């Protein structure tokens, strides 16, 4: 008992309580394959001997409370090993999306949540957030020719149709567009001067090579280099299909990975009316790309070299792409498995720390050496095993935290991050209030790493958390060892990043403790070449799961530190390419329109020009909201109602209400100007506003009229500020230079869902026979989601003058809600 008392004093661990918990005794001493069964009393003696004789401690007790030391001591090798062995067994058939094994895995995870006592989400009525998907499988009877060259399925190419069509015939011209990148900040446009509408674009994987960190971030891969971006950009330019040229060096994986990942059923969220996709998405081998250039009388290496320059001009190849794509289409439902531990502080109940790890893999697929089950042991049964153990030790902890802890086993990550995509589009906690996402994907099964990379922590306010963890666990923080591989964009955390949510993707370095650098590099290469996305990614009893234990510790500490932060960490300002310095968190001071911050070199504006000066005459009503929210309709309904009160009403809009403004509007909204620089866009909007103030708003305000304006100041703050990442201070300062600027007396924000916005946009196009969407309507879902969230955030800044109106109501109810507010003010 003396030894037990000394051990408790030294470590802060309550060994008496350990005997009463679900602690696996066999884990207390672990040496590779040999496990020694000993009692808690022997453990206490062992700990004292190690600490006093060897004079080392893994974690200093003064760094953590006894409750936290105790929680860490409960981490079980056996529990992790058991989960890993079961989830990667043949019984679960590779946990494929839409397959029996995937459903079994989800049920297993939910049953573990139940054992741990995790709470269910009331809205879900259980642990499952159902994720509807459309599965599309290209038939082997599909054909693909480029010119006279017949390509062989799986050997030369993989291909699918992203639309849910059972048959699609392709007969189109082909254009080589280099890297397929449009990046105005780098003066880069691979589509310049070429109309690719309805054509097939041939694209190199990756991005221009450079050592200059100010040019495509040097060696690091930006989102411009990802195949997902290239498809999105091609759709913007009206291409019917994309053919990606594969090389192992540029893609970061061999052809077998391409074949196994894309030569099978592909899953997409259900298509929304008006949504644009590709009728043909394909990868071909570099060998075939070289041949098709030869068939065109060109040299592939020369063309590929030309694509390294911003002066590159798209090349129309004298070959036509002909294909018959026969697809099996089915609707399936998978599920994100979600449980949580409530927070104790009522002021932070909607600010969860969300732990994620995907449970799916490739399921049953093409045979390799007689094996058709893609077990996915490392990728990612290992990560889910860590997630489950993390949930278990949190559930056993005697400590509760300010913020909720949410555990999500994500579905369909291997199918384009679909599970996390669905979650952020249908969040169970407000994205703007979500504290952070901690993501776990493929942990070391060869032992603990000497270095840890906290991907994403540098893009938000989580670096202090990472440093604190490194100090406590005596590990080194290392930058991404292979930034050229684009790991940051390849797991579920990335969908959280798109919503501005701070993230920490825990990646272990390749240097394993106690192993030589050469041994570690060899292991990494072997896994990448022979096991990644192949049936041979199987469980091995000789694995050293100390690496998995290490990740549990890191994630646990990250969770408690973020959960206990006095304020939310700074958000990520996301663009489609890279993150820029974080914006203030919602709890941090946000510069208000009444308090512009001029640059140090600029004179402070005189008081009469301070933004938002309230004049003594008319009344300005602004209507705001995302595309298709119904502003124009409501203005038409409001105007006659106000006129019945003997008020003189002026109806106007921005941009384009003046002759000069109309010319500006044509520039701004034209799809031909899709590569417009964001600052150019800002100044054009402000030029329109200056003229609008001069000709319409200021004179009518002075005359005492009621002005109904479709879009005003907050559209600029939201679209150019939040979505385009232009600083709010800059926007406000420029407004101060407009001497006629008038602050809106009341602003109504019509709030609708992004899905409804896209549906209404498509409906409007159909009604008016519009052939193409405008520049803003063609933006990605994440762009519109950012706009929606920004409007909601702005409404909290000025609740007295900004009112959120539910735009999903019928038109009359919306009008009535606005009139109720207007009847309370003196018009």
N, C-alpha and C positions, 0 to 999 in steps of 0.2 A: 504494500500500500504506500510505503514511502516513495518507491519508484514512480508509482502512479501519480502521487501528489506532485513530485518534482516535474514529471513530464507535463502535467497540466499547467503548472506555474510557468514552465519554459515556453510551451507552445500555445497556451491559451485554448487548448482543445479539451472539451469535456468528455473524457473517455468513458465515464459512467453512462452518459447519454448515448454514446456510440453503441453500447451493447443493446440499447433499446430501439435503435433505428434499423432501417433496411440496409445495413452496412454489410458488405460481402467480406467475411473474415479472410477469405483466401486471397484478397487483394493486398493485404497489409505487408506482405513481403513477396516481391515478384522479381524473378530473374529469367527473362526470356521465356523458354518453354517450361521451366521448373517453377512450381508454385508450392510454397511451404505453408501449412496450416498452423497458425499460432493464435494465442488468445490475446485479448486487449491488454492484459497485464504484461505479457511478454512484449507486446508492442511498445508499451510505455517504457520499459527497461531499454529496449532497443533504441528508442528515440533519445533517451537520456545519454546512452553510451555514445551515440553518433554525435550528439550536440556537444557533450562535455569533453570527450576524448579527441575527436577530430576538429572540434572548435569551429564547426560550420553550421549554418542554418539556411535552409532553402528559402524560407520567407521569414523575415524578422518580425517577431510578434508585435513590436511597436508600430509596424506599418499597417497592421490590420487588427480589428477588434477580435476578441475571443470567438464571437459568433461566426465571423468570417473565416477565421483559421479553422474552426470546426467544420464549416461547410466544405472547405477545400480538402480537409482530411477525409471526407466521405466519398471522394471521387473513386469510382470502382473500375479497375481494369476488366474485371469479369463482366460487369454490366455492359461496358462498351463492346467487349469481345463477343458477348452473347448476341447483342443486337446486330453487330456486323456479320457474324456468321450466319444468322437467320436471314437477314435482308438480302445477302448476296448468294444465298443457296439456290440451287436449281429449282427448288420448290416454288420460288417466287418468279421464276421464268424471266429474269432480267427486268422486272418492274416496268414493263412497257406501258406507255400511255395508251389508253383504250384497250388494254389487254388484261387478262385475268390476274396476272402477277402484279400489275400496278394497283389493282383494287385490293388485293390481299395485303400489299404493303401499307396502303392507306388505313385499312382496318386494324392492322397490327399497331401502327403508330397511335391511332385513336385509343386503342385498348391500353396502351402504356400511359397515355395522358390520363385516362380514367384511374389507373392504379396510382399515379402520382397525385391525384386530386386536383388537377388543373381545372379551372372553370371553363364552361362552355360559353360561347358567345350567344346571348339571348336571341339576337336577330337571326342566327343560323339554326337555332333549335338543336344544336349538337356541335360536334367538332368539325364538321365538313362544310367548307364553302365550295359549293358545286361550281365547276368551271366548264361551261359549254364550249365545245370545239367542233370544228369541221375537219374530218380526216380525208385527205386526198392522196391517192396512190396512183402513180403513173403506171399504166399497164406495160408489160413486156412486149406487147404487140404494137406499141408506139414506135414511130419511125422518126429519124432525124438525119437530114442531109444539109451540107453546106456546099453549094455548087454541085459538083459531081462526087464529092467525098461522102460516102456513107459511113456514119459513125455507129459503133457497137455499144449498146447499153451496158453500163457498169465498167466496161473496159476502157472506153474512150470518153464517156460522158455520163452524167446523171441529169435528170430533167423532171420538172413538174409544172403544172398549171396552178397558179395561186387562186384562181377563181373556181368555185364549185361547179365545174362543167364536166360532163362525162366525155365530151369530145370537143377538140379544138384543132382546127387546121391553121397552120402558120405558113404564110408565103410572103416573105418580106425582105427588103433590102437590109444590108448589114453595115454598120458604121463602127469603126474602131475609135473609141473616145478616150484612149489612154487609161488614166486612173479613174475616169468618170467623176472627177471632183470639181465642184464650184465653191471656191473659198475666197470671197472678196477681200478678207483681211490679209491674204497673201498675194492678192492680185492674180488669182488662179481661176481659169475657167476652161475645162476640157470640152465643153459643149459649144464654145463660141463659134458663131458663124455657120452653124449646121442645124438644120431642121431634122430632128429624129422622130417626129411624130409618126407613130405606127410602125416604126422600124425596130430592128434588133440591134442593141448596142453590145459591142465586144469590149470587155473591160479587164485591165490588169488588177490583180489583187494588191493590197497595200497602198502606199502613197509615195510621193517623191522623196528620194533618199537625200538626207542632209545631216551635217554635223552641227548646223546652226540651230540652237534651241529656240530662236525666234522665228524659225521657218518650219512649220509643221512640227514644232517641238523637238526638232533634231531627231535623235534615234528613237525616241518614244513614239509609239503608234497612237495617233489621235483617232477619233471616231471616223474621220474622213477615210481611213484605211480599212475600215470594217466592211465586209460584204453587205451587211444590212444597210449601211449608209448608201452604198452604191445603188442598191435596188430602190431605196427611197428617192434618191436624186433622179434616177432614170424615170421613175413614175412621174415626177414633177415635170420633166421635159417631154412627156407624152410617149415615151418608148413603149412598145408592145412587149418587148422581152429583153432579158439580160443574159449574156453568156460570160461567165467569169473564167479567166485563164488560171489554172492551178499550177503553182510550183510549190514544192515543199518549203523552200526558203521564205517565200512571200506569205504563204498561208500559215506557216508554223506547224503544219501537220501533213502527213503523207497522203497519197491518193486513197489508201485503204480507209482512212478516216472520212474522206469525202464520200466514198462509195457507201460506207456503212451508215453515215449520217443522213445523206440525201437520197440514197437509192432505196428508200423505204417510204412508208406512209408519212406524209407531212401534215402537221396540224396547225390550224389557224383559228383565231376567235371568229365567231360568225360575222360575215361581211355585213357592213352597214350600207344602207341605200346611199348611193353616190360615192362610196369609197372606191378609190382607184388602186388596182394591183397590177401584177404582171401576168400576162397570158402564158408567158414562157420564162422560167427561171432555170438556168443550166450552168453546170461546171463542165469544162473540157480539160483534157490534159494539155500540157505545154507542147508535147509532141504534135498533137493535132492542130494546135494554134500555129506552129511553125509551118506545117503542111498547107494550111489554108492560105497563109500569106504567100507561100511559094506558088500555089495555084492561081493567086491573084497577080503574079509577076512581081512580088515585093519581097523584101527581106524583113522577117519578123524582128530580128535583133536591132535593125536600124529603126524600125517603127517604135519598138519598145524604148530605145534610147532617146528618140525624139520626144517621147512622152514624159521624160524627166525635166523638160523645160516648160516654163510658163508660156512660151511662144508656140507651143504645140497646137496644131490645127487638126481637128477630127478628120479621119480618113474614111471616105466612102469606098468600101471594097466592092469589086465587080462581081460579087457572088451573092446569090440569094439563099436565104435560109428557108428551107421547106421542112415542115414537120407535121406529123399527125399525132396528137397527144390524146390517148385514150385513158381516162381516169375513172377509178372506182371512188365514189364519194359517199361518205356516211357521216352522220351526226353522232358524236359521242359525248359523254360527260365524265370528267375526272374531278378531282377535288383537291383543294388546298386543305391541309389538316391543321386546325388552329385551336390552341388552348391558351389560357392566360392565368396569371396570378395578379389579383387586383392590387392597386397602389393604396397606400394608407392616407394620402393627402387629397382631400376633395378638390383642392385647387389644381391638381395635376392629373385628374382621372382620365383626361383625353390626350395625354402626352406619353404614349407608351414607348418603351424600348422594345424593338421587334427583332427577335432572333430568327434567322431563316437558314434553311438548308434544303436542297431539293432531293426528293426521294425517288424520282423516276430515273430510268436509264433506257436503253434501246430495245429491251424486251427480246423477243424471238426474231431472229433475222437470218441473213444469208449464212450458210454453213462455212466454217473454217476448220479444216482438219476434222470434220465430222461433228463439230460442236456448233449448235445454232442458238445457244442461250448466251446473251450478252449480260453477264452477271452484274457488272458495274460495282465491284467490291470497293475499290478506291474511289471511283466516280459513280455514285456518291453515297454508297452505303456507309462509308466511313464518316462522312459529314453528318448524316442523319443520326448515326449512333452517338456522336458527340452531342448533337442537339437534344437527344433523349436523355442522355446523362446529365446535361446541363439543367434540363427541366426537373429532373429528379432531385438534384442537390438543392436547387432553389425551393422546391416544394418541401424539403426537409429542414430548410433553414429556420432558425429561431428568430431571424430578423425579417422585418417587412420594410418596404421601401416606399418613397414618395410616389413614384410613378408605376404604372402597370408594367408587367413583364409579359410579352406576348411571344409565343413559340409557333412558328409556321413551318411545317414541312411542305415545301412547294411542289406543285405538280408541273409536269411538261416543261421543265427547264431545257431539256435536251431538244425540244421542238421549237426553239426560238424564244425562250423565257416566257412562255405563254401563261403559266400559273401566276407569276409575279406581275405580268402585264395585266391580267384580269384583276388581281387584288388592288393594284394602284388605281385602276379605273372604277373599282367597286370597293373602296376602302371601308374598313370597319371602325377606323379611327381617323380623324381629320388629318390629311397629309401635312397641312401647315402647322399642326400641333404635335406631330409625331417626333419624338425626341431624336431617335436614331435607328438605323438598321445595322445589325451586326450579322454578317453573312459568313457561312461556313461551307466550303465546297472542296472536297478531296483533301484529307489531312494525311500527314506523314504516318506510314505504317512501318517505318524503318527505324524509328526512334525520335527523340526530341531534337528540334532544330536549334542551332546556336543563334540564328538570326530570324527575326520576324518582320514581315512587311505588312503594314496596316494600310492597305489600298483604300484610297478615298479619304483617309483621316486628314490628309494635308489640304483637302479641298473644302473643308468645313472647320468646325471648332473642336475637333476631336484629337488633335495632336497632343495637347496636355494630358489627355487620358492615356494615350499610347505611351507617352514617356513615363507616366507614373507606373503603369503595368510593367514596363521594361525594367524599371528600377527595382520593383518589388520582386520580380521573378528572375532578376539577374540575367536578362537576355538583351541582345543588341537589336536596335531598330535599323533595318536596312531598306534602302530604296528598292523598287522593283528590279529584280536581277535581270529580267528580260522585258524591258518596256516596249521593245519592238513587236512583241507577241500580242499586245492589246488585251491583256488579261482583265484589265479594269472594265472592259465592255462585255465580258463573256459570261457573267453569272447574274443571279437574280437581283443583287443589290443595285444593278444598273438601272432597273426600272424605278427604284426608289430615288436614285440620283436624279432621274428625269423630272421627278416631282419636287426637287429641291431638298429632299430629306437627307440629312447628314448620314454618312455610311462609314462602316469599318469592315472591310473584307479581309479576314485574317488569312494570310498566306505565309506558310513556313518556308524559310530559305532552304537551299539545296545542301547546305553544310550540316550534316547530322552529327550530333555530339558523339565523340569517341571514334568517328570514322574519318578516313582520309578524304581529302578533296576529290581525288581521283575516283575513289569508291563511290562517292556521292554522285558525281557527274555520270558515272557509268550506270548507276541505278536509274537516274532520271532519264537518260537516253534509252535504256532498255524499256522502261515503262511507256515512254512516248512512242517508240517505234513498234513495240510488240504487244502492248496491252491496252493502250488508250483507245476506247470505243471499239474494242474487239472482244471476242468471247473469252480470251485469256485473262481478262481483268477479273480474277477469281480470288477467293479467300485462301490464305495460307496460314496454317497453325503456327508457323515459326515467326510470324510478324511481331515486331516490338511495338506495342501500343502505348509506350510512354509518350510518343508524339501526339497521339489522340488525347491523352490525359493533359498534355501541355496546352492544347487548344481549349479544352474545357476550362482550365484555369484562366487562360487569357480572356475567354468570352465571359466567364463569371465576373471577373474583376471589371471588365469593360461595362458589363451590365449594371453592376452596383454603383460604379462611379457616375455613369450617365444618369441613372435613375435618381441619384441623390443631388445632381447639380442644382444650384439655386435658380438658375435660368436655363432655358433651352439653349443648346449649342447653336452657333451660327449656321444658317442654312447654306446650301450649295446653290450658286447661280449657274444653272445648267443651260448650255446651248447644245446644238446637235454635234458640236465638234469637241469642245473642251470646257472645263470649268474655269471661271474667272474668280477674283477675290470674292469671299462670301458677303452676302448682304446681312444687315442686322437681323437677329432673330425677332419674332413677334413681340417678345418681352423687352427687347432692347429699344432705346429711343429711336424713333423714326423721324427724320426731318419732315416737318409739316409744311404745307404750302405757305403758312404765315411766317416761316422762319427759314428763308433760303440761305444757303451757305456759299457766298461768293468765293472764287478762287483767290489765293493770296495776292495775285498780281492785279486783280480787278478792283476798281473802286466799289465801295458799298453803295448800293442804289439809294437814292434819296427817298425819304419816307413815303412821298406820294406815289411812288412806283412799286412799293412792296406788293408782292403778288397777292391777289385776292382782296384788294381794297373794296369795301362795301360802299356803294354810292347811295344817294338818298332818293333816287327816283325809281324806274321800272322794276321788273322782277324777272330774273333769268332762271328757267327750269331746264336742266339738262337730263337727257335720257341716255343711259349707258348699258352695256352688256355685250356678251359674246355674239358671234355671227348668228343671225337668225333668231335672236331673242324676241323680236317683235316690236322694236322701238318705233319704227316708221308707222306701223299699224296703230300703236297707242297714241302717237302724236296726232294722227288724223281723228281719233276719237276724243282726245282731250280738248283740242282746239274749239270745236263747237260748244262743248259743255262750258268752257270758260267764257266764251262769248255770250252765253245766255245770262251771265252775271254782269253784263254791260262792260266787259273788259275788252280792250283792243289787243288782239293776239297776233303775234308774228310767228310764223312757222319757218324754221330754217334748219340747216344741217352743215356738218363738216365731215370731210372736205368737199369743196366744189360749189358752194352757194353763190359765188361771185364769178365774173367772167374769167378773171385771173385764176381763181380757185378751181374752176372747171378744168382748165388746162393742167393745173397741178394734180388734180384728182385722176385725170387720164394717165398721167405718168405713174402715180402711186399705185393704182389698182391694176394696171396692165400686166398680164402674165409675161409679156415680153421683157419686163424689167425685173425679173425674178432675182437677178444678181445684184440688185441695188445695194449699195453700202448702207448699213443701218443708220449711220449718222446723216447720210444724205436724206434718207427717209425721214428722220426726225426734223431736219431743217425744212424739208418740203412741207411737212404738216404745219410747222410753225409759221412758215411763210403764208400758207393758206389761212391760218388763224389770224395773223396780223391783218391781212386784207379783209377778212370777214368781220373782225372787230371794227375796222375803219369804215366799211361800207354799210354794215347791217346792225351788228349788235350794239355798238356804242351809241349811234344816233337814236336807235329805237329805245334803248335803255334811258337815255337822257329825256326822251319824249314821254316817258312814263308807261311804255307799253309792256305787255307780258310777252316774253320771248320763249318759245319752245324750241330747243335745239337738240337735234339728233346727233349725238357725240360732241364731247367738249374736252376740257382739260384732262379729265381722268382717263380718257382713251389714250392719250399720249403717255401718261404715267404707266398705264398697264401694258400697252402694246410695245412702246419703245423703251420703257423703263424695265419692267419685270421680264417681258418676253425677249427683248433685244439686248438686255443687260447694259443699258445706258444709265448712268448714275442718276438717281432722283435729284440730287443736289444740282446737277448740270441742267436738268429739265426745268427745275424751278428758277434757277438763275437766269436762264434765257427768257423765261416768261417775264421776269422782272424788267427786261429790256423793252417790253411792249407797253408803252405808256397808257394805252387804252384798254389794257386787260381788265376784265371784270370777273370777279369770282361768282360762280353760280350760287344763287340763293338756296336752291334745293336741287339735289341730284337723285334721280331714281335709277337703281340698277335692277334690270330685269334678269332674274337668275333662272337659267334652264340648264339641263344636263348637257354634257358635250355630245352624247349620242343624239339627243333631240336637236341640237344645233346642226349636226351633220345631216340629219334626216331632213330638216327644213331647208337646208341649203340645196340638197339634191332635188327636193320637191319644187323649189323655186326655179331651178335650172330647167327642169322638165316643163314646167308651166310656161316659161318664157322662151322655150326653145334655145336656151343658151348652150353652146357647144363645149365651153370650157369654164372651169371655175376661175374666180379671180385669184389674185396673188395670195391673199390672206386665207381664203377658203381652202386653198391647196396645202396649207401648212399641216404638219403632222398632228396626230391626236394629242401628243404631249404639249404642243404649243397651245392648243385651245384649252387644255386642262389648266395650264399655267395662267392663262388669261382669266378663266373662271375663278381660280383660287385667289388671284391678285385682286380682283374686284371685291371678293368677300373680305379680304384683309383690309383693303382701303376703307370699306364701310365701317370697320371698327375704329379707324382713326378719327372719324368725324360723325359719330352717330346722330348728332343733332341735325346735320344738313344732308346726310346721305342715308337713303332708305332702300333696303333690299325688298324687292317685290317678287313673289313667286311667279315666275313667267310660265310655269307649267299649268296654271289655271286657265279657265276659259277667258276669252278676251274681255268680256264685260266685267268679270270679277277683278281682273288686273286694273282696268280703268277705275273701277269703284275704289280699289285700295289706294290708288294714287290720289283720287279726289278727296278721300278721307284725310290724307296728310295735308293737302292744299287748303282744305277748309279750316285747318287749325292755324294758318298763317294769314297775315294781313296782306292781301293782294291789292 
